[in-house]
């Protein structure tokens, strides 16, 4: 794991609300398939974002996002867009990631 400052960046993303666990792998795999089907992975980064502390947040309310760093703005639902704020993040890989992706957690 590394602590790194990431600048603010736009992502196209999907979110799920549930306990963190092995289902995140399927969520990430499905998102990567969508990225490939739309020919969007052109050297960009795919992120997995664990947004909540599971020791403080009920399992059913834990937010996990998968997102593609992109400048495009023409996506249709269920894909949403937002700006990830510039901040220090914990960056690491975990077992559910396959292929090029980064998992980040904002330091609270």
N, C-alpha and C positions, 0 to 999 in steps of 0.2 A: 504494500500500500504506500502511496505517496500523497503528500499534501501539496497541492498546487493551486496557484491562482489561475482561474479561467476567466477570460474577458466575457462580457455579455455577448450572447449569440442567439440568433433566431433558430428555432427548431420546429419541424413538423412532427407531431407526436400523437400517440394514443396513450390512454391512462386506464389502469385497472385499480379497483379497490378490493383488496383481500389480503390475507396473510401473505407475507413474503415466503417464497418457497419454490419447489420444483416447477410449479405452473408458470413461473416467470420465464423459464426456458422456452416453453411453447409460445408464450406471448412474444418474446424476442424473435423466435424463429418465424412466426407468422408475419411480424413486422418486416423482417429482412426479406421475406418472400415478396411482400408488397413492394418494397423498395426496388428489388430486382425486376419485378414485373413492370414497373413504371420507368425502368431505366434511369433511376435516380442516383444510384451509387456510383458516382464519378469521382472517387477519391475523397468523398466526404466522410464524416464520422457518424457512427451510430452510437447513441448513448442509452444506457439504462440508468434511470434516476430513481433511487429509493428516497422518497421525500419525507418519511416519518421515522421516528424512533419506535421500533416495535415493543420496546419495554414501557413506553409511555402512551402508545396509541392502541386502541382496540384493534385486533387483527382484521376485522371487517372494514376498518377505516384506513388501513395502511395504503398509501398511494404509491404506485409504481408506474413510471412512464418509460416508454421506449420512444426515442426520437432521432430524427435525422437532422444534422446541422445543415441548413440550407438558406439561401437568400430568396428562393421562390416563395410566392404568396398565393398561388392559385390552386390550393388543395380543396377537395370536397370532403364533407363529413363521411366517415367518422374521424378523419384526420383533422386535428386542430393545430393551431400555431400559437407560439408564445416566445417571449424573449427570456432566456435564462439569464438572471442577473450576474454580472461579474462578481466573483467572490472566491474565497478559499474553499476548496473541495477536497474530500478524501477520494482518491482515484484508485481503483483496484479491479482485478478480474476475479470472477467467481465461477463455480462449476456450471452454472446454467448458461453461460455465454459460449457461443460457438461462432467462430469466424471473427471478423473485425468488429469489435465493439468495446466500449469502455463503460464501466459502471462508476457512477459518481454519487456521493452523498455530501450535501452541504454541511459544513461544520456549524453546529448550533452553539 
